């Protein structure tokens, strides 16, 4: 709302003016050339990066546990069978099944570490798949997705090699 | 005009459609942003043209507005309609350009004495076109205040904040602008 009375002699003319005037030429091509490519899905990389960092830390913990298993650890936990696995990854399915079978012979700390890392990496995988669905041509996200998938396999392989109690 | 008036349902559909375009543009989809440009270019260009009074400059500023909008789109949270957000951004871009122009050319300031306008009636047949021409012929300061106040609905306090002039100056410029326009239009 305006804070001053309208000018009665001008107001009808002002109101009759169009609110929109099309530019005399199409400006879009020039505008499009000036648009800096937005780094699509960049925020989605953050959980990926965080997952990788945690994964490396988790891997280090698993390696330490493999070298120096906790003495007398009671096997109380198991690998969560609800954790989603890439259905195309048969090797991963076999590794996970093997871990479930042997879960009772792993220490609770090891199982907890494994579950935590699998949850993180599966969340990162889901996030990266969503990013890729929104931007299928993004090579960086594709590379990250492959890297995370490889890390998942590596993690399961390391877990399968852990000494059983 | 009445027949063309959109129903509330139409508004909702338009808003929902634009929200989707905005969401896609925020994720980097330039095609979606191009469609937003098509929807809003006329409104932005009209604002630029009327404040600048120069078609070539309005052309450049319209481009600047949309480039700026693209750069800032991530910060748009949908708290207002996209069109409202874009319009405010356009006002800021145009006024920043005006301030830069005033700094470049000290001879033209918001406090300048207005000059008598040549009659616009002789140039264009329609009264609306007369008014457009007369507005374009106003001194920059008076034109800016007239467009913002009488056409865009801003209050003097808002204009003072946006342009950096005193509220009293804004009122004086509006008074001058109206007088010059009445003289030019013979009203």
HADDOCK unambig.tbl for C-alpha pairs under 7 A between the chains (distance, minus, plus):
assign (segid A and resid 1 and name CA) (segid B and resid 153 and name CA) 5.73 0.50 0.50
assign (segid A and resid 1 and name CA) (segid B and resid 154 and name CA) 6.95 0.50 0.50
assign (segid A and resid 2 and name CA) (segid B and resid 149 and name CA) 6.69 0.50 0.50
assign (segid A and resid 2 and name CA) (segid B and resid 153 and name CA) 5.24 0.50 0.50
assign (segid A and resid 2 and name CA) (segid B and resid 154 and name CA) 5.95 0.50 0.50
assign (segid A and resid 2 and name CA) (segid B and resid 155 and name CA) 5.17 0.50 0.50
assign (segid A and resid 3 and name CA) (segid B and resid 155 and name CA) 5.43 0.50 0.50
assign (segid A and resid 9 and name CA) (segid B and resid 187 and name CA) 6.50 0.50 0.50
assign (segid A and resid 13 and name CA) (segid B and resid 128 and name CA) 6.08 0.50 0.50
assign (segid A and resid 14 and name CA) (segid B and resid 151 and name CA) 6.74 0.50 0.50
assign (segid A and resid 16 and name CA) (segid B and resid 128 and name CA) 6.78 0.50 0.50
assign (segid A and resid 17 and name CA) (segid B and resid 128 and name CA) 6.01 0.50 0.50
assign (segid A and resid 19 and name CA) (segid B and resid 43 and name CA) 6.06 0.50 0.50
assign (segid A and resid 19 and name CA) (segid B and resid 46 and name CA) 6.84 0.50 0.50
assign (segid A and resid 20 and name CA) (segid B and resid 42 and name CA) 4.50 0.50 0.50
assign (segid A and resid 20 and name CA) (segid B and resid 43 and name CA) 4.22 0.50 0.50
assign (segid A and resid 20 and name CA) (segid B and resid 46 and name CA) 5.50 0.50 0.50
assign (segid A and resid 21 and name CA) (segid B and resid 42 and name CA) 4.56 0.50 0.50
assign (segid A and resid 21 and name CA) (segid B and resid 43 and name CA) 6.32 0.50 0.50
assign (segid A and resid 21 and name CA) (segid B and resid 45 and name CA) 6.23 0.50 0.50
assign (segid A and resid 21 and name CA) (segid B and resid 46 and name CA) 4.92 0.50 0.50
assign (segid A and resid 22 and name CA) (segid B and resid 41 and name CA) 6.71 0.50 0.50
assign (segid A and resid 22 and name CA) (segid B and resid 42 and name CA) 4.27 0.50 0.50
assign (segid A and resid 22 and name CA) (segid B and resid 45 and name CA) 6.71 0.50 0.50
assign (segid A and resid 23 and name CA) (segid B and resid 42 and name CA) 6.47 0.50 0.50
assign (segid A and resid 23 and name CA) (segid B and resid 45 and name CA) 6.15 0.50 0.50
assign (segid A and resid 23 and name CA) (segid B and resid 59 and name CA) 6.98 0.50 0.50
assign (segid A and resid 27 and name CA) (segid B and resid 63 and name CA) 6.74 0.50 0.50
assign (segid A and resid 28 and name CA) (segid B and resid 34 and name CA) 6.89 0.50 0.50
assign (segid A and resid 31 and name CA) (segid B and resid 63 and name CA) 5.59 0.50 0.50
assign (segid A and resid 31 and name CA) (segid B and resid 67 and name CA) 6.40 0.50 0.50
assign (segid A and resid 34 and name CA) (segid B and resid 67 and name CA) 6.77 0.50 0.50
assign (segid A and resid 35 and name CA) (segid B and resid 67 and name CA) 6.13 0.50 0.50
assign (segid A and resid 38 and name CA) (segid B and resid 28 and name CA) 5.12 0.50 0.50
assign (segid A and resid 40 and name CA) (segid B and resid 27 and name CA) 5.62 0.50 0.50
assign (segid A and resid 40 and name CA) (segid B and resid 28 and name CA) 5.51 0.50 0.50
assign (segid A and resid 41 and name CA) (segid B and resid 27 and name CA) 6.73 0.50 0.50
